[in-house]
Amino acid sequence: MLTPEQYLGAVAERIQRSGGRLNSVQIGPATAVVGLFTESVMLSTMNYAVVAAAVPEVTAAALYDFTGRATQHARANVQGTVGWTAASVVIAGLVGQRVYPDAAQAASAKSGNQFGGETRMVAVDVSAGQMYAWVGGKFWGAAVQGSVNAKLTFCFPQPAEVYQQLQWQQAQPPQQHQPPQAPVQQQPPPGWQHQTPVGPPPGAGPQGPQPPNYPYPAPGYPPQGPGPYGQ
């Protein structure tokens, strides 16, 4: 069965994979995984803060409290002045073995949009395999809202997807140490063949018939005069 800590590890891995600055921050009673992103969308600077923590059970009160603390932490790390040229989006999620109906309803409700900012709440029930969040609406236009939705669904995947990924990783054989490779024997260049010496080695007995020993010059070659360096 998938545990909240395993799901939280998947969130941290996805934050790093998508280029976020990953930190571990104490937010209230929980140690949260925090990912900070700064992206440019439609001539605006988008500051994303993805904050997630694992708890035994998720209630609406716990989710609201965690989201408020996560928003305060995110606002303190915004790059640029929040307004028309910079926006701050906080995606706060609690992961537990059980999500109460009031928490599921709060996370699925339409998110509040403030001037230059938006807050999304996420509740993940690993036992039931459910992820509750509001994904929709067009507060700032399709491009910006699509970016927010994509960030939320990527950093908070469905529990079944995380479970399948863990199963696949556990099924992989462990990496074995490869023995050192023997040195590769140098091959001769193409067209070159090793010449085996002709004739028996010294002391191996009388030799067979020898080719005739022609006097210098060989037959058919006229005698040559002294070369430039003499005979």
N, C-alpha and C positions, 0 to 999 in steps of 0.2 A: 504494500500500500504506500502511496505517496505521502510524505510527511511535509508539514509546513516549512521545515528547514531546507528540505530538498527543493521545494518550489522557490524558496527565497534564493537559493544558490543559482537556480536557472534565471531568475530576474537579474541578479548581479552579472551573470555571464552575458546576458543580452544587452545590458547597459554598456559593458565594455565593448561588445562586438559592434555596437552601433556608434561608437566613438564618444561615449559619455565619460565624464570624470567621476570615477567611482570612489565613494567614501563610506565609512561606517560611523554613524552619529547616534548618540543617545537622545532619543526623542520620547519624553515622558518615561514610562517604566520599561520601554522596549528599546533594544538596539536595532536601529533601522539601517537598511541599505539605501544610500542616497546616490543618485546619478544626476549630474548637472550637464545640460546641453545648451549650446548657443548656436542657433541656426538663423539663416536669412531666408525669409519667406515673403514674397511679394513686397520687396523694398522695406520690410520691417524686420527688426531683430527679435527673434523668438527665444526667450529664455525658458527652457524646460527644466523642471525638477521632478524626477521620478523617485518617490519615497515609498519604501515597503518594509514591513516588519512582520514577524511571525508571532502569533499569540495562540493560546489554547482555543479560545472561542471569540467570535466577532459579534459584538452587539452594536446597535446604532449609536449608543452613547460613546462607546470606545472608538468607533469609526469617526464620529464628529470631533472628538477630542484629539485624536491622532492627526486628523486632517488639519485642524487649526494649528497645532504645533508644527506640523510639516510646512504649512504655508508661511509661518513666521520665519522658520529657518530658510526657506527658499527666498523670501523677499530680502533677507539680509545678504544673499549671495547673487543678487541680480546684477548683470552687467548693463550699464546704461540706465537712463531715467525711464521709469515705466510711464508710458503715455502713448502718443501717436506713433513714435518711432521705435519703441521697445515694448514688448509684451511679455508677461510672465504667466506661464501655465504650470500649475502644480497638479501632479497626478499622484495621489496618496492611496496606498492600498494596504489592507490588513489581510493576512493569510492565516487561516485557522483550520482546526479539525471540524469545526461546526460554525456555520453562519446563521444567525437567528433571522427570522423573517423581517423584523424591523430594519436590520442592517442591510439585508438584500434589497429591501424597498428603497432605503436611503441611497444606496450606491446606484441603483437603477434610475433614480429620479433625474430629471433634467438639471444639468449643472448650473450653478450660479455664475453669471458673467459680470465682472466688475470692470471699471474703466481700465483698459489695458491689461486685464488679467482674467484668468479663468481657473477654476478649481474642479478637478474631477476626483471622485471617490471610487475605489475599487474594493470589493470584498470577494475573497477566494475561499471556497469551501473544498478542501482537498478530499474529504471523505465522500462527498456527493459528486465531486468532479465538476463543480460549477464555478464560473467566474461572472460576478455581477458588476456591471458598469453601464453608464449611459454613453452610448456611442451614436451620435446623430446631431442634427441641428446645423445651422449655418450662421453662427453669430457674426463672424468676420468675413464671410465669403467661403466659397468652396475650397479654395487653395489652402487657406489657413486652417480651416476646420478639418480638412482631409489630413493635414499634417499632424494635427493633434490626435485624431483618431488612429492614425497609423502608429504614432509613438505609443499610445496606450495599448493597442492590441499586440504590438511587438514585444513590449517590455512585460506585459501581463498576458502570457499565452493561456490557452485552455489547459486545465490540469491534465487532461488525457494526452495532450501533445508532450508535456513535460515528462509524463510517466513513460511514454513510448521512447522518448529520447534516452531516459535513464536505462530502460531495458536494453536498448541497442548498445549503449556504452558498456553495460555489464557483460553483454554477449561477445564483445570483442576479445580475441585472445591477447594475453599479455605480451608485451614487447620483449622478445628474447634477445639476449646478448649475442651478437654475431661474432663467430671466431675470426681471428685475424686471417686475412686472405694471404695465400702464398704469393711470393713475388712473381710477377709475370715475366716469363722468359722473353728476352728481346728477340724479335724476329728479324731475319735478314731482309734487306730491301727487296722489292719485287724484281724478279729477273736474275737475282744473284743466287748461285748454288754453291754449296760448300764443296770444295775440291778435295777428293780423297787422294792421298799420295799414292802414286803408282810404283810398283816394285816392292819386293819383300823388305822387311826391316833389316838392319845390319846384323850379320851373324846368323841369318836364317837359312844358309845353304847357297849352293850355286844358283846363279840367275839363269833364266831362260834365254832364248835368242834375243840379241840386242839389235836395234836398227842399225843400218850401215852408217859409219862415221865418214861423212863427206868432208873433204878438205875445204878450207875457206878459199874462195867463195863457194856456195852451194851450186850444184848444176843448174844451168839456165840463167844464172845471174852474172853479169859481167863484173870483172874486178873493179873495185872502187878505189879511187885515189885517197890520199890522206884527207881526213876531215878537218874542220876548222881548229880542232884541238889536237891534231896529230893522230898517229896510230895508237 
